[in-house]
Every structure is written in C-alpha cells, then in structure tokens.
Amino acid sequence: MSKITLAPVLSSLGEQPMGYRVTVMQAEAQPIAAFRTRMAVRDIPARFKQPLDRVWEFLGQHPNLRTGGHNVFLYRHDMDSAGAMTIDFGVQVASPFEADGDVFCAMTPAGEVAATTHYGSYAGLGSAHEAVHTWMKKNGRIDGGWSWEIYGDWNENPDKLETRILYLLR
C-alpha cells in the first residue's frame, strides 16, 4: 500500500492552544476511494455513514485496492452561504483506479501542510481544527483551500482514538 509520506520541514514552537502541537510538513498525494457530496460541517456526524458505507461496499468488490488503509475525510474549502462544502468521504487505497458509479479515485493534496493529531473522541475534533487555524494566524500562514482527516484504527475506548488533521498551506 502507498502510505502518506510526511517529511518534517519545520516544527512549531512548543504546545499550541488546547494542548495541540502543530507541525509543518511536506505531504505527498495519496489515492483514496471516495464518494463526493456537499454538506455543512455540522451535518457530518449524522450524514457521513452512508457515503462511507458506499466506499466500503466498492472496496469489498475490489479487494486488490484495499490493503489496510484508513478512512479519510477530504474537505475542499469552498463553503457556500448555507455553510455547505465539498467533502470526499474515502478510504486510503493502494493505487489509483477508474471510477465505478459514484465511487471515484480522489487524491489528497501534495505540498506543505500544517498538521496535528487529535487523541480522543471524535466530538473533540473541532478543537484540533481550531488549534491549526490559530497556529496559521499566529504564524502568518495562509490556508491552501484543502484540509483532511485521517482516522486511525477504531477502538471502543474513545480515549484511544487517534485522528491526524492536515491543512494544505499556501
């Protein structure tokens, strides 16, 4: 499987607001099997399951693509007046592939990113995003129009959940 390569470029100085450490790194593009939709961020907890289930159904039919990848939510920062944005709900895959119905091959962006890791319940992910936004503002960095979350392995204990958050920088 092709893994995301994150090469440190410049580390942040100490802990960030809310206990998050934000690090600047180079990210390589990574293929994901994805289902694209538009929705408001507030609707994700109630509506992510159906598109993600469709991707997992596709991967069940194409086992050669599946080699242990994690769920990825890829956000295009194109929010409209209703608060909806384009979101690709996906799963890391071994290689690019041809689209099949509503599941297609998307690529995570390549380039310099600001990254942090959230440990704990998904309900707290907003704090990690806020920490990255705060870091960008303090360091004069500009949002590159994309962010994504890479969800670690599932655990029944929410304290053991790990989610990597990355923001493309300009």
Number of C-alpha atoms within 10 A of each C-alpha: 12 13 14 15 13 16 12 13 12 12 13 14 9 11 11 16 15 10 12 21 21 28 20 21 21 20 21 17 16 20 23 30 32 30 23 19 13 17 18 15 16 10 10 13 10 8 13 16 12 12 19 23 14 18 23 19 12 19 17 12 11 11 10 11 21 19 12 13 20 18 23 24 25 24 22 16 15 14 15 12 7 8 12 17 18 18 25 28 28 29 27 27 26 19 15 15 15 9 12 10 8 12 24 21 21 23 17 22 21 15 16 21 26 26 27 22 20 22 18 15 14 15 9 11 18 11 15 25 21 14 22 24 18 15 20 17 12 9 10 9 13 13 18 16 14 18 23 21 23 20 20 16 13 11 10 7 9 13 11 13 17 19 21 17 23 26 26 23 19 11
